[in-house]
Amino acid sequence: MAALAAVIWLWIGGISFVTLEPDIFDTVSDAIYFCVVTIATIGYGDFHPTTSAGRTWAFFYAHIGIIIFSFMSTFLAQEIAAFLPVNSHKQYKNCCYRCAAKSPTLTLLTFYLTVLLIGATIFQFSSPPGTTHYTWKSLIDAFENDTSIWGFSEAFYFSWVTITTIGYGDVTVQGQWGRFFVTIYSVLGIVMLSLVIGQISH
């Protein structure tokens, strides 16, 4: 239910912001990307409302959206946790699963680091040389030519800034597919980070 509410709220935001801010958002997908960045409190700053109507709606939209996103993150975290071998009371025949069950914090940290590395690997190939913006076409071209366009440390930095919702805004994405990937990646990454924090707090 929480995930469905989040999807509906994102579509409402996408349609409404395209209508209120036609000079800022060319497509609904761009507006949805902005909505995710907003309610996830990442706030890159690459998109922002400029009209009084847009800013007023953003004020109300963000407050409700942050609450919905929090519920959705909690729901997804519980669903993901159910598939992870982090409950020590369970009996696992596989050695790796037994070790994971005995060290839930280490297991979740490993998954979290894996998410960071996956994002960094993809973002490493998704920015033209000498720019601070990512395009999906450059990702495809880079894989075809087997060349790295952005340094791994910079790509890892962008992944970290996204997942932790720091969102400095010094690096952003461009292009429909690039923003789509960041939308999905940020949600899953934030959920994974919340799992790690929850486990450590216990």
C-alpha positions in Angstrom: 0.0 0.0 0.0 2.8 2.4 0.9 4.6 1.7 -2.4 1.4 2.2 -4.4 0.8 5.5 -2.6 4.3 6.6 -3.4 3.8 5.8 -7.1 0.5 7.6 -7.3 2.0 10.6 -5.4 4.9 10.7 -7.9 2.6 10.7 -10.9 0.5 13.5 -9.3 3.6 15.5 -8.7 5.0 14.8 -12.2 1.8 16.0 -14.0 1.3 19.0 -11.7 4.8 20.3 -11.9 4.9 20.0 -15.7 1.7 22.1 -15.7 2.9 24.7 -13.2 6.5 24.9 -14.4 6.4 24.3 -18.2 9.7 26.3 -18.7 11.5 24.0 -16.3 10.2 20.6 -17.1 9.9 19.4 -20.7 8.5 16.0 -19.8 6.6 14.3 -17.0 9.5 11.9 -16.5 11.8 14.9 -15.7 9.2 16.2 -13.2 8.9 12.7 -11.6 12.7 12.7 -11.3 12.5 16.1 -9.5 9.7 14.7 -7.2 11.9 11.7 -6.2 14.9 14.0 -5.5 12.6 16.2 -3.5 10.7 13.7 -1.3 13.9 11.7 -0.8 15.5 15.0 0.4 18.5 14.5 -1.9 17.9 18.0 -3.5 20.6 18.1 -6.2 19.4 21.5 -7.3 19.4 20.8 -11.1 15.7 21.3 -11.1 13.7 23.7 -8.9 10.4 25.6 -9.1 10.7 29.2 -10.2 7.1 30.5 -10.1 5.1 31.4 -7.1 2.5 28.7 -7.9 5.3 26.1 -8.3 7.0 26.9 -5.1 3.7 27.0 -3.2 2.8 23.6 -4.5 6.3 22.2 -3.8 5.9 23.3 -0.2 2.8 21.2 0.3 3.9 18.4 -2.0 7.2 17.9 -0.3 5.7 17.7 3.2 3.2 15.0 2.2 5.7 13.3 -0.1 8.4 13.0 2.6 5.9 11.2 4.9 4.9 8.9 2.1 8.5 8.2 1.1 9.3 7.3 4.7 6.5 4.8 4.9 7.5 3.3 1.6 11.2 3.1 2.6 10.2 1.3 5.8 8.0 -1.1 3.9 10.6 -1.9 1.3 13.3 -2.3 4.0 11.1 -4.9 5.8 10.5 -6.7 2.5 14.2 -6.8 1.6 15.2 -7.8 5.1 12.9 -10.8 4.9 15.1 -12.2 2.1 18.4 -11.5 3.7 20.0 -14.1 6.1 20.4 -11.7 9.0 18.2 -13.5 11.5 20.5 -15.5 13.8 17.7 -17.7 15.1 17.2 -19.3 11.7 19.0 -22.5 10.7 20.9 -22.4 7.5 22.6 -25.4 5.8 24.8 -23.3 3.6 28.0 -22.1 5.3 27.8 -18.6 3.8 24.3 -18.1 5.0 25.2 -19.3 8.5 28.1 -16.8 8.7 25.8 -14.0 7.4 23.2 -14.9 10.0 25.8 -14.6 12.8 27.0 -11.2 11.5 23.9 -9.3 10.3 25.6 -5.9 10.5 28.5 -7.0 8.4 26.1 -8.6 6.0 24.1 -5.5 5.5 27.2 -3.3 5.2 28.4 -5.7 2.5 25.1 -5.3 0.6 25.3 -1.5 1.1 28.8 -1.4 -0.3 27.7 -3.5 -3.2 25.0 -1.1 -4.0 27.5 1.8 -3.9 29.9 -0.1 -6.2 27.2 -1.0 -8.7 26.1 2.6 -8.9 29.7 3.8 -9.2 30.4 1.3 -12.0 27.5 2.5 -14.1 28.0 6.2 -13.4 31.7 5.9 -14.2 30.8 5.4 -17.8 28.0 8.0 -18.0 29.6 11.5 -18.2 31.3 13.2 -21.1 34.9 14.2 -20.5 35.3 17.6 -18.8 31.7 17.9 -17.7 29.8 17.4 -14.4 26.7 16.0 -16.0 25.8 12.4 -17.0 24.1 11.3 -20.2 22.8 7.8 -20.9 24.2 7.8 -24.5 27.7 8.3 -23.2 27.2 5.2 -21.0 26.3 3.1 -24.0 29.2 4.5 -26.1 31.7 4.0 -23.2 30.7 0.3 -22.8 31.0 -0.3 -26.5 34.4 1.3 -26.6 35.4 -0.2 -23.2 36.7 3.1 -22.0 36.1 4.9 -18.7 34.7 8.4 -19.1 34.6 9.4 -15.5 37.0 8.4 -12.7 35.8 5.7 -10.5 36.4 7.8 -7.4 34.2 10.5 -8.8 31.5 8.0 -9.8 31.6 6.4 -6.3 31.4 9.9 -4.8 28.2 10.6 -6.8 26.7 7.3 -5.7 27.5 8.0 -2.0 26.1 11.6 -2.2 22.9 10.1 -3.7 22.3 7.2 -1.3 23.1 9.3 1.8 20.7 12.0 0.5 23.4 14.7 0.9 23.0 15.8 -2.6 25.6 18.5 -2.9 24.6 19.3 -6.5 28.1 19.5 -7.9 27.4 16.5 -10.1 24.0 15.8 -11.6 22.4 13.6 -14.3 21.1 14.5 -17.7 19.0 12.6 -20.2 15.8 10.6 -19.7 17.4 7.2 -19.1 20.0 8.6 -16.8 17.4 10.3 -14.6 15.3 7.1 -14.7 18.2 5.1 -13.4 19.0 7.6 -10.6 15.3 7.5 -9.6 15.4 3.7 -9.1 18.9 3.7 -7.8 18.3 6.3 -5.2 15.2 4.6 -3.7 16.9 1.2 -3.4 20.1 2.7 -2.1 18.3 4.8 0.6 16.4 1.7 1.6 19.6 -0.3 1.9 21.2 2.5 4.0 18.2 2.6 6.3 18.6 -1.2 6.8 22.2 -0.7 7.8 21.4 2.1 10.2 18.5 0.2 11.7 20.7 -2.9 12.3 23.5 -0.8 13.9 21.0 1.0 16.2 19.8 -2.4 17.5 
